[in-house]
């Protein structure tokens, strides 16, 4: 048996699973997005009608969809740099020779990643409670009036961003640590001999060497943050004043609250198109910057 044929034979079971449990559902969802599938069609398939791009056009004319898209972009644009910054800072600290008990801190920082989002979000709701939360109790110690973290439209999304950054930065931290460990120590020794400062070592050695890792982390984080749902669903239920309604939250309401499954499927494919375009731009910038 030829090597190429053997490879297809051994990969066939995995490919079959991908086609059955991923490919076919995606095609089915795209077909639903071109219909008016709703609770009436669920009861009687005779009520199902093909309506082409009507769902997509209707979404683009829906003000709530644009509100959800704006909230999601706000979450991504602010949350991704915050999360990556925390991850890189923690990785640099734990990778340095000054760090004591690095294994303990790596485990502690990674622990939020493996915790259940819903359970931790409920705890954060109490931490940021207006009257009984620890956050306002600490602020009162320095004379700051209580803040309605989850009830004020100006503070609700920043609070969710803070929660998401704390919840997820440990995963990226591990990736950054792996990238830092792959940089040859000889480069730093030569730089120190030439009198380079720590900032110069970071700027001319660490940062360029971490460029491929940074591209990977940014793409993974961006893709994850575009799928914002659990945090606003548990902490704010999309409020106040729809300030935390995300695209996925809007899709959930369309599909499981109003039973407009065709419209919800259209939302999913519009979000996929947006994520694909953003990922394409990131790859283009990465190649242009020499990370590929």
Secondary structure, DSSP 4 states (H G I P E B T S, - for coil): --HHHHHHHHHHHHHHHHIIIIIHHHHHHHHHHTB---HHHHH-GGG--B-TTHHHHHHHT-HHHHHHHHHHHHHHHHHHHHHHHHHHHHHHHHHSTT-SSHHHHHHHHHHHHHS-HHHHHHHHHHHT-TTT-HHHHHHHTTTPPP--TTTSHHHHHHHHHHHHHHHHHHHHHHHHHHHHHTS-HHHHHHHHHTT--HHHHIIIIIHHHTHHHHHHHHHHHHHHHHT--HHHHHHTTT-STTTT--HHHHHHIIIIIS--HHHHHHHHHHHHHHHHHHHHHHHHHHHHTT--
